[in-house]
Amino acid sequence: VQLVESGGGLLQPGGSLRLSCAASGFTISTFSMRWYRQAPGKERELVSGIDNPGSRAGEKVVYVDSVKGRFTISGDISKNTVDLQMNNLKHEDTAVYYCSALTRWGQGTQVTVSS
């Protein structure tokens, strides 16, 4: 099982980024996928999650209140990836973002929002 995040960067408030988590060793449609983030000096927090992405049984998504209406999680079973579209980014979104599934973690990707 391997998870590899990509798409982080440096941008100004109000901007958008799309993070991607490429999974290997398992099929995302049968598991729960999660995006977490950890800001400097803070604990890691759940940002968003999607259960059974792209499955016929139906997806279930969750978001932390602070990102509702700004972030969208989605799964692409053809690519076995889970993306996190982040819009209207704020300073407080600055963190290392991690993908997680099956008790495994990716290496993280840095998102910095700065004016």
C-alpha positions as CSV (number, residue, x, y, z in Angstrom):
1,V,0.0,0.0,0.0
2,Q,1.4,3.4,-1.0
3,L,0.0,6.9,-1.0
4,V,1.6,9.7,-2.8
5,E,0.4,13.3,-2.5
6,S,1.0,16.1,-5.0
7,G,-0.2,19.6,-5.9
8,G,0.9,21.7,-3.0
9,G,2.4,25.1,-3.4
10,L,2.6,28.7,-2.3
11,L,-0.2,31.1,-3.2
12,Q,-2.0,34.2,-2.0
13,P,-5.3,34.3,0.0
14,G,-8.3,33.7,-2.2
15,G,-6.4,31.4,-4.5
16,S,-7.1,27.8,-5.4
17,L,-5.1,24.5,-5.4
18,R,-5.9,21.0,-6.3
19,L,-4.2,18.3,-4.3
20,S,-4.1,14.7,-5.5
21,C,-3.4,11.5,-3.7
22,A,-2.3,8.5,-5.9
23,A,-3.0,5.2,-4.3
24,S,-1.4,1.9,-5.1
25,G,-1.7,-1.6,-3.7
26,F,-5.4,-1.3,-3.2
27,T,-8.6,0.0,-5.0
28,I,-9.9,3.2,-3.5
29,S,-13.5,2.4,-4.3
30,T,-13.7,-0.2,-1.5
31,F,-12.1,1.9,1.3
32,S,-12.3,5.2,3.1
33,M,-9.9,7.9,2.0
34,R,-9.0,10.8,4.2
35,W,-7.2,14.1,3.9
36,Y,-5.6,15.5,7.0
37,R,-3.5,18.6,7.6
38,Q,-1.0,19.7,10.2
39,A,0.0,23.3,10.8
40,P,3.1,24.3,12.6
41,G,2.7,23.8,16.4
42,K,-0.7,22.2,16.0
43,E,-2.1,18.7,16.0
44,R,-3.0,16.9,12.8
45,E,-6.6,17.4,12.0
46,L,-9.1,15.7,9.6
47,V,-9.9,18.0,6.7
48,S,-12.1,15.8,4.6
49,G,-13.0,12.2,3.9
50,I,-14.7,10.1,1.3
51,D,-16.0,6.5,1.7
52,N,-16.1,4.2,-1.2
53,P,-15.3,6.8,-3.8
54,G,-16.8,6.1,-7.2
55,S,-18.6,3.0,-6.0
56,R,-22.1,2.0,-7.0
57,A,-23.0,1.7,-3.4
58,G,-22.6,5.4,-3.1
59,E,-20.1,7.8,-1.7
60,K,-20.2,9.5,1.6
61,V,-18.2,12.6,2.2
62,V,-17.3,14.6,5.3
63,Y,-15.7,18.0,5.8
64,V,-14.4,19.8,8.8
65,D,-16.5,22.9,9.4
66,S,-13.7,25.3,8.6
67,V,-13.5,24.1,5.0
68,K,-17.2,23.5,4.1
69,G,-18.2,25.3,1.0
70,R,-14.6,25.9,0.0
71,F,-13.1,22.4,-0.4
72,T,-14.3,19.5,-2.4
73,I,-13.1,15.9,-2.2
74,S,-13.5,13.5,-5.1
75,G,-12.3,10.2,-6.3
76,D,-11.3,9.0,-9.7
77,I,-11.4,5.2,-9.8
78,S,-9.9,5.1,-13.3
79,K,-6.8,6.7,-12.0
80,N,-7.1,5.3,-8.4
81,T,-6.7,8.9,-7.0
82,V,-8.5,11.1,-4.5
83,D,-8.3,14.8,-5.1
84,L,-9.0,17.7,-2.8
85,Q,-10.0,20.9,-4.6
86,M,-9.4,23.9,-2.4
87,N,-10.9,27.2,-3.3
88,N,-10.8,30.6,-1.6
89,L,-7.8,29.6,0.5
90,K,-7.0,31.4,3.7
91,H,-3.9,32.0,5.8
92,E,-5.2,29.4,8.3
93,D,-5.2,26.7,5.6
94,T,-1.4,26.8,5.6
95,A,-0.3,23.3,6.6
96,V,1.2,20.1,5.4
97,Y,-1.6,18.0,3.9
98,Y,-1.6,14.3,4.2
99,C,-3.5,11.5,2.5
100,S,-4.5,8.5,4.6
101,A,-6.1,5.1,4.1
102,L,-5.8,1.7,5.6
103,T,-3.8,3.1,8.5
104,R,-1.2,4.3,6.0
105,W,0.0,7.8,5.4
106,G,1.6,9.6,2.5
107,Q,4.6,11.8,2.8
108,G,2.6,15.0,2.8
109,T,2.5,18.1,0.5
110,Q,3.0,21.6,1.8
111,V,0.4,24.3,1.2
112,T,1.3,27.8,2.1
113,V,-1.1,30.7,1.9
114,S,0.6,34.0,2.2
115,S,0.1,37.6,1.1
